[in-house]
Amino acid sequence: IRSAQSRQGASQPAVMLTMQDTAFSPNGDRVKDAISFKPVLKSGSEITDFTFEVKDSTGKVKATQKANKPVLTWDGKSDNGDDIGVICADGLYTATLTIKTRSGDTVSASTQPFTLDTKAPALVAEIPWTSFSPDGDGVQDVIPVSIKECTNEPLWTATVKNAKGASVKKFSWNGFVQTAGKAGFEWNGADESGNKAADGTYSLVIESQDDAGNSFSTDIKG
């Protein structure tokens, strides 16, 4: 939280503005479609003006609210200029709250930058064969998973599941995974305890959810 005051003094009113999240995705999927802010006001004087603004990274005001509410919410839409009612572009934004009191004080507080992100994670994975035999003979002892495309996310998970859908082995990484200089990983047929999994048919589910709540999942079956 960043805050600034117009002047010093024991009677100077104080204001703070806290954020619920650091990222949101106003894309209509009902997951973090809006971002909320909570104003904290400490003033012995009557407030005559209350202004909440959201600005983009260039300082341009994209949204304004005048009502003093316990919780302020922004749905990502612009209410200024030629793009009124349109979802703002992905990027960094900052919220600022400014109040004026009848005694003539003006104080404000700004949040740290937060992210508007409507783009979901993306990944393309391939396997070279659909059967393997981890018997140590040097022929298809593992099943390599090649990642052709992958967005840089805080966390990716890949889960090997048996025919009943139970998890057998999990892999996780952030960013773009690299194994022996190549993008991807391999399963040697062992479970989480290091024991060889039973013969059978398996599937591989790779998924991710970013900080804004956008999610992705792909399933390699058979």
Salt bridges, closest charged atoms under 4 A:
ASP21 OD1 - LYS32 NZ 3.83
GLU46 OE1 - ARG102 NE 3.11
ASP49 OD1 - LYS66 NZ 3.74
ASP83 OD2 - LYS62 NZ 3.21
ASP90 OD2 - LYS119 NZ 3.33
ASP105 OD1 - ARG7 NH2 2.76
GLU192 OE1 - LYS169 NZ 3.90
